[in-house]
Structures are given as structure tokens and as C-alpha cells.
Amino acid sequence: MCFSRSLHYQFYVWYFHTLPYLLWSGGVKKMAHLLRVLILGLIELSWNTYPSTNYSSLSLHVCHLIALLCLWFNPAPAAQEKAKRR
């Protein structure tokens, strides 16, 4: 998903509703809520640009890369539970 640009809009309707969960479940605590909302807005703008431009494709890839990195650096759920117990 992170590296696709030519997906059908019906898939985007489903995908858009998972984006807040993916962004807010990332392990990066210093990422401000405003930045997360900005990422959501840029993804929406990228998908609503027809025909796609270099800038809309670039912004979509950058937003997906940020979301992917936030999920990548998210500690494992078991590690979070152990940290809470201590």
C-alpha cells in the first residue's frame, strides 16, 4: 500500500478509515497531533488530485513513509505490557 499509486477509489474508501488508527497507534510519542492531521489531509489531497502530478505522488509517498516508519518503531505489544507492569 505504501508504494502504490494506481489503486481504485473503492479501496481508498476503506483505506481512509484505517489511517487514523495507523497514525495514532504508532510508537512515536513526539509526533504532534497536528502533524498527524496534516498527514491525513495531504493523503486526501493526493488522492483527490486528478490526474496525478509529480507533487501529489511525492506527497503521498512521503506521508506513507512517515506512517510506515512510525509503525516500524512502535514497540511490540508484549514489550508495552511488560513496561506498564514495572
C-alpha positions in Angstrom: 0.0 0.0 0.0 2.8 2.4 0.8 4.3 2.3 -2.6 1.1 2.0 -4.8 -0.3 5.0 -6.7 -2.8 3.4 -9.0 -5.4 1.9 -6.7 -9.1 2.1 -7.2 -11.1 4.7 -5.3 -13.3 2.0 -3.7 -10.2 0.7 -2.0 -9.4 4.2 -0.8 -12.8 4.5 0.9 -11.9 1.5 3.0 -8.3 2.5 3.5 -9.1 6.1 4.6 -10.9 4.9 7.6 -7.9 2.9 8.8 -5.4 5.8 8.5 -6.3 7.4 11.9 -5.7 4.1 13.7 -2.4 3.6 11.9 -1.2 7.1 12.6 -2.2 7.2 16.3 -1.1 3.7 17.1 2.5 4.4 16.1 5.1 4.3 18.8 6.5 7.8 18.1 5.2 9.8 21.1 6.8 13.1 20.0 4.7 13.2 16.8 2.2 16.0 17.3 -1.5 15.6 16.7 -1.4 18.5 14.2 1.3 16.6 12.2 -0.9 13.5 12.1 -3.9 15.6 10.9 -1.7 17.2 8.3 -0.7 13.8 7.0 -4.3 12.8 6.8 -5.1 16.0 4.8 -2.2 15.5 2.5 -3.2 11.9 1.7 -6.7 13.1 1.0 -5.4 15.9 -1.3 -3.1 13.4 -3.1 -6.0 11.1 -3.8 -8.3 13.9 -5.0 -5.8 15.2 -7.5 -6.7 14.0 -10.9 -4.7 13.4 -13.0 -2.0 12.7 -10.5 1.0 15.0 -10.6 4.6 14.6 -9.5 3.8 16.6 -6.4 0.7 14.7 -5.4 2.6 11.3 -5.9 5.6 12.6 -3.9 3.4 13.8 -1.0 1.5 10.5 -0.9 4.8 8.6 -0.8 6.3 10.8 1.9 3.1 10.5 4.0 3.1 6.8 3.7 6.8 6.6 4.5 6.2 8.6 7.7 3.3 6.4 8.7 5.3 3.3 7.9 8.3 4.5 10.0 6.0 5.3 12.9 4.6 1.8 12.9 8.1 0.3 12.4 9.4 2.0 15.5 6.4 1.1 17.5 7.5 -1.3 20.3 5.9 -4.7 20.3 2.6 -5.0 22.3 4.2 -7.6 24.7 7.0 -5.1 25.4 4.5 -2.4 26.2 2.7 -4.6 28.6 5.9 -5.5 30.4 6.8 -1.8 30.7 3.4 -1.0 32.2 3.7 -3.7 34.8 7.1 -2.3 36.0 
